[in-house]
């Protein structure tokens, strides 16, 4: 089946939108975990990360 240029552009736009949603979901997860204070589990999932706990610093 031959595709028109318009359908190819629509397919490309759909793929871009899906990729953008996946990236934004990953960023939301990382920032949500960091803001909730779940840094220990987040650090375990990121190799080589260090925790700087400044909550108890006067």
Buried (B, 14 or more C-beta within 10 A) or exposed (E): EEEEEEEEEEEEEEEEEEEEEEEEEEEEEEEEBEEEEEBEEBBEEEEEEEEEEEEEEE
